[in-house]
Amino acid sequence: MGVEVRVEGLTKSFGGQLIWRDVTLTLPEGEINVMLGPSGTGKSVFLKCLVGLLKPDKGHIYIEGNDVATCSERKLYEIRKLFGVLFQDGALFGSMNLYDNVAFPLREHTKKSESEVRRIVMEKIDMVGLQGAETKLPGEISGGMRKRAGLARALVLDPEIMLLDEPDSGLDPVRTAFLNQLIVDLSQDTGATFLIVTHDINTARTVPDNIGLLYHRHLAMFGPREMLLSSEQPVVRQFLNAQRFGPIGMAEEKDADELAAEAAAGVELPPLPPIPLQLTPSDGYARDTQRPPGEWCATYGIAPPPGSFQPTVTAGAMS
Ligand SMILES: Nc1ncnc2c1ncn2[C@@H]1O[C@H](COP(=O)(O)OP(=O)(O)OP(=O)(O)O)[C@@H](O)[C@H]1O
């Protein structure tokens, strides 16, 4: 299970507003990928292009030999069945209880009997830990439960590709840690390819196999987790260290004068924090996609920040 998504030279604008240009990356089959970027850099637009809800101006999105960017509507309807999507707000139907919300894609896209629908819905509700809440309306449950219900619905057609748009937004740190563990477990159980948009740095540091950063209307970097977490590129260091100093400004990228003033003032980014261990599945086994800690750094002759890959570093993320 899980398919590769190959994006080549993707460009998107709305009217005269360029969102990003020439985005090229590959989401490897069965791996977890995280997309970071300052607000408004077009991360949600990127997800919508992948699933064919928005048409890019240029470029290609290859999935199983088809190009989502240029294929017919009929083909797109078929390709969409490979996707499970969790939108930012969970996008649940307010008048339907959780059971009917999760059952919706099965009733809409398959001819399964109601007993088969029940079996699948209850399995997914169980997977996300919502047993007993099936009859509740979305308005009667917490934000975290709504996210998990959205996740169950995204899983119900056994997708090969999971797109999660800020699954952790609005969640407290403990719920976020549980959600992250759930994502790693789901990835292990389903083998699907994941792309997660998040602003949570701890999630970005511990959950994915690969990380990308959209910034200033382009993809600044995309690659293995260790590559980003050991990067000396100012924009990557600023973002992953959550600093005010560096090329990213409050509204947009800083201009040359602002950067020169920072340099003249002798402002420097703090050293890179240690690279934590990757979050492992809760059954205690390594992920199928897991690479030995430090392997990427060793292969490319990069000295990881001191204290990297120590078991204690992930303690906060795992417990
Ligand atoms: N359908 C649309 N028509 C016109 N402009 C759009 C449309 N969808 C998104 N945009 C614009 O594209 C830009 C990027 O939006 P997007 O929601 O993808 O950003 P984001 O990186 O996901 O932001 P955030 O991190 O704040 O969620 C914004 O300026 C937004 O107004």
Ligand as a Chemical Component Dictionary entry (heavy atoms), coordinates in Angstrom:
data_LIG
# 
_chem_comp.id                   LIG 
_chem_comp.type                 NON-POLYMER 
_chem_comp.pdbx_formal_charge   0 
_chem_comp.three_letter_code    LIG 
# 
loop_
_chem_comp_atom.comp_id 
_chem_comp_atom.atom_id 
_chem_comp_atom.alt_atom_id 
_chem_comp_atom.type_symbol 
_chem_comp_atom.charge 
_chem_comp_atom.model_Cartn_x 
_chem_comp_atom.model_Cartn_y 
_chem_comp_atom.model_Cartn_z 
_chem_comp_atom.pdbx_ordinal 
LIG N1  N1  N 0 -9.460 29.857 -4.241 1  
LIG C1  C1  C 0 -8.639 30.894 -4.044 2  
LIG N2  N2  N 0 -8.750 32.009 -4.775 3  
LIG C2  C2  C 0 -7.891 33.048 -4.602 4  
LIG N3  N3  N 0 -6.876 33.066 -3.720 5  
LIG C3  C3  C 0 -6.713 31.965 -2.964 6  
LIG C4  C4  C 0 -7.575 30.831 -3.067 7  
LIG N4  N4  N 0 -7.146 29.888 -2.190 8  
LIG C5  C5  C 0 -6.091 30.415 -1.554 9  
LIG N5  N5  N 0 -5.833 31.661 -2.021 10 
LIG C6  C6  C 0 -4.718 32.520 -1.558 11 
LIG O1  O1  O 0 -3.527 31.748 -1.622 12 
LIG C7  C7  C 0 -2.638 32.143 -0.579 13 
LIG C8  C8  C 0 -2.136 30.930 0.151  14 
LIG O2  O2  O 0 -3.196 30.377 0.910  15 
LIG P1  P1  P 0 -3.069 29.028 1.734  16 
LIG O3  O3  O 0 -4.337 28.872 2.503  17 
LIG O4  O4  O 0 -2.677 27.915 0.831  18 
LIG O5  O5  O 0 -1.855 29.356 2.702  19 
LIG P2  P2  P 0 -1.251 28.470 3.884  20 
LIG O6  O6  O 0 0.212  28.409 3.691  21 
LIG O7  O7  O 0 -1.987 27.150 3.949  22 
LIG O8  O8  O 0 -1.608 29.389 5.132  23 
LIG P3  P3  P 0 -1.838 29.052 6.716  24 
LIG O9  O9  O 0 -0.549 28.477 7.233  25 
LIG O10 O10 O 0 -2.140 30.388 7.295  26 
LIG O11 O11 O 0 -3.003 28.073 6.771  27 
LIG C9  C9  C 0 -3.408 33.136 0.289  28 
LIG O12 O12 O 0 -2.993 34.448 -0.065 29 
LIG C10 C10 C 0 -4.858 32.914 -0.110 30 
LIG O13 O13 O 0 -5.606 34.086 0.028  31 
# 
loop_
_chem_comp_bond.comp_id 
_chem_comp_bond.atom_id_1 
_chem_comp_bond.atom_id_2 
_chem_comp_bond.value_order 
_chem_comp_bond.pdbx_ordinal 
LIG N1  C1  SING 1  
LIG C1  N2  SING 2  
LIG C1  C4  DOUB 3  
LIG N2  C2  DOUB 4  
LIG C2  N3  SING 5  
LIG N3  C3  DOUB 6  
LIG C3  C4  SING 7  
LIG C3  N5  SING 8  
LIG C4  N4  SING 9  
LIG N4  C5  DOUB 10 
LIG C5  N5  SING 11 
LIG N5  C6  SING 12 
LIG C6  O1  SING 13 
LIG C6  C10 SING 14 
LIG O1  C7  SING 15 
LIG C7  C8  SING 16 
LIG C7  C9  SING 17 
LIG C8  O2  SING 18 
LIG O2  P1  SING 19 
LIG P1  O3  DOUB 20 
LIG P1  O4  SING 21 
LIG P1  O5  SING 22 
LIG O5  P2  SING 23 
LIG P2  O6  DOUB 24 
LIG P2  O7  SING 25 
LIG P2  O8  SING 26 
LIG O8  P3  SING 27 
LIG P3  O9  DOUB 28 
LIG P3  O10 SING 29 
LIG P3  O11 SING 30 
LIG C9  O12 SING 31 
LIG C9  C10 SING 32 
LIG C10 O13 SING 33 
# 
